[in-house]
Amino acid sequence: MLEILSWNIQQGGGSRTLKIASYLVNKNPNIIILSEFKNNANGAQIRSQLFKNDYIHQAVSPASKDLNGVLLASKHAFNSVLFQDIDPKFSHCIVKGEFQAFDVYGVYLPHKKKHKLFEFFHENLDDKPAVIAGDFNTGKNYIDQKGNSFWYTEQLAKLESMEYKDAFRHLYPDAEEFSWYSHQGNGFRYDHSYVHSSLMPIINDCYYDHEAREKKLADHSPMFLKLG
């Protein structure tokens, strides 16, 4: 069984950093994707704790310490690919890990800002299957939220036309479940795991751990994808 955990840790972790690191180590997935990761002292602390617990393969997006980026950490070896020029402002929002069987993209797509990151996927996904996981900051209107305020829904639909499927919806097509809530109590499912159709038969589960959000470890619920 291969388990991938993806989680927006909220502005790099802040005072919650040690609790976040402890949570990750205790859950013990094979691969970890952290969005809103920051290349600062808190980020270094998370990386160090992961390294001490067998996550010796790591890649972090090239971002200054004040920007929200992505960390990919794994117990399994991978070739890391970082991106410098795929978007004028947000190239640091994607990290790629090339594993033997498939690729893994960790993402933090900006919230309601103009970017070309979906276009990057539309133009660069090749024949090798991949998992794209993290905070997409969008979803399907009236399904992943009760309203219709999502941006980039057309680009998300185009990704699905390229044989990439929402693993959670594949398993739970009618579930009303959200990974982030506004101060007004409105729910949004921003966090997704998109999986190439060739990998769909080996999806065992895909779910959110809402308890971690309710305990205020971060304002997003961690997402788990189990393959095997």
Residue, then its C-alpha position, 0 to 999 in steps of 0.5 A: m500500500l502506498e499512501i500520499l498525504s497532501w496538506n495546506i499547513q497555513q502560512g508555513g505553520g507558525s506556532r503550530t510547526l512542531k505539532i504539524a511535524s508530529y502529526l506527519v510523523n505519527k501518520n507515517p505516509n509514504i509521500i508527503i506534499l505540503s502546500e503553503f510551505k515556507n523556506n524559513a526557520n519553521g520550514a527547516q524545522i519541519r524538513s529536519q523532523l521529516f528527515k530524521n524519520d526516514y523522509i530523506h528524499q525531499a524537494v522544495s519549490p524555489a521561493s523566498k522565505d515570505l512566499n507560500g510554496v510546496l514541499l515534497a518529502s518521501k521515503h522513496a527515491f525520486n528525481s525532483v523537478l523544479f520550475q522557474d519560468i512556467d508562470p511570471k509570478f507563481s512558478h514556485c507553486i509546483v514541485k514534481g517528483e519522478f518516481q519509477a512507476f508514476d510522477v507526483y506533482g505537489v501543488y499550491l495553486p493561488h487563490k483567485k489570482k491570474h496564473k498559468l499553472f493549469e495551462f502548464f499541466h494541459e501542455n506538459l503532461d505526457d504519457k507517463p501517469a501522474v498524481i497531482a495533489g494539493d491545494f487547487n484553490t478551486g473546484k466544481n461550483y455547486i458541488d465542492q461549494k454551495g455557491n458558484s464563486f470558483w475560478y478556473t472551473e473550465q481549466l479543471a474540466k480540461l484536465e479531466s478531459m485529459e484522463y485525470k480524475d478526481a480520486f475523491r469523487h471517483l469513490y464518493p460521487d455524491a458526498e458533501e464534504f469540504s476541506w476549508y471553511s470561511h469565518q462565516g461557516n461556508g465550506f469549500r473543497y479546495d484540496h484534491s488528488y487528481v489521478h491518471s485514469s490508468l491508476m484508478p484501478i489501484i485506488n483503495d481510498c481517498y479521504y480527509d482528516h477533519e479532526a486535524r483541522e478541528k484541532k486547529l493544526a491548520d485551517h485545511s483538512p489533510m487529504f489522504l490517497k491510498l494506492g495499492 
